[in-house]
Amino acid sequence: MKILVCVKQVPQKDAPLKLNESGTWIREDVSYEVNEPDAFALEEALRQKEKHGGEVVAITAGPARAQQVLREALAKGADRAIHLEDPGFVGLDAFNTARAFAAAIKDEKFDLIFTGLQSDDYGFAQTGVILADLMGWPHATIIMQIEKSDGGIKVKRELEAGYFQFVEMPLPAVLTIQSGINKLRYATLIGIKQAKNKPLRKVTLAEVQSAIGANLQKIERMYIPQKTKKTEYLEGSPGEIAKKLVDKLRNEIRVL
């Protein structure tokens, strides 16, 4: 099977929040890492390749620094990578990101496209679903298991309240992968060395510009919430204090 994996570089979870001058996004001088659900999507693609053969291709969009997540994917076992390289890709919403990906792979023929369920920064959980619609392919979300069959694949979806759903799908298809579907591997020293010689195709913003339109979603402002603290002392006898406390919990805080 030929599998495309969409990976994204996001700010590290423990990185301090540094907003840009306009207060609309995070500055470039924070630490970045691969988006966690995308790491599980890559791992699942590599496992499917080990079972059934084929090729795994990693793709990302972003500035030059985003190439690091592709190098990690190549070191872990991906065969080649595609980098939509330009700072302008950072500001795209999910619809335009999906459009850019679709334009970049228009000459490729994939059996499966994997994305993480959602990104750790925006958290929209939209790119994979939109990409499926643009490609005209069936899709399934929150995938916890994938089995290949003669007619396509059978997937296990995670639902609410501990329930699961099993769905049979034809190929080609798009799947959004849930974190925890598998156990992540580490890149080996040999893999890191081999990654330097694997193909990495760069796609400029100009090459896919015709497929991109105005953003349908826009962040107006980001800010760090102001911390406030108020201490109130209740006076009286223990019984009076208990009554006052119950009254506040019930009528002011409304937790009773």
Sequence and secondary structure as in RCSB ss.txt:
>XXXX:A:sequence
MKILVCVKQVPQKDAPLKLNESGTWIREDVSYEVNEPDAFALEEALRQKEKHGGEVVAITAGPARAQQVLREALA
KGADRAIHLEDPGFVGLDAFNTARAFAAAIKDEKFDLIFTGLQSDDYGFAQTGVILADLMGWPHATIIMQIEKSD
GGIKVKRELEAGYFQFVEMPLPAVLTIQSGINKLRYATLIGIKQAKNKPLRKVTLAEVQSAIGANLQKIERMYIP
QKTKKTEYLEGSPGEIAKKLVDKLRNEIRVL
>XXXX:A:secstr
 EEEEE  EEE TTS   B TTSSSB TTS EEE HHHHHHHHHHHHHHHHH  EEEEEEEESGGGHHHHHHHHH
HT SEEEEEE GGGGG  HHHHHHHHHHHTTT   SEEEEESS SSS    HHHHHHHHHT  EEEEEEEEEEET
TEEEEEEE GGG EEEEEE SSEEEEE TTSS      HHHHHHHTTS EEEE HHHHGGG    S         
          S HHHHHHHHHHHHHHTS   
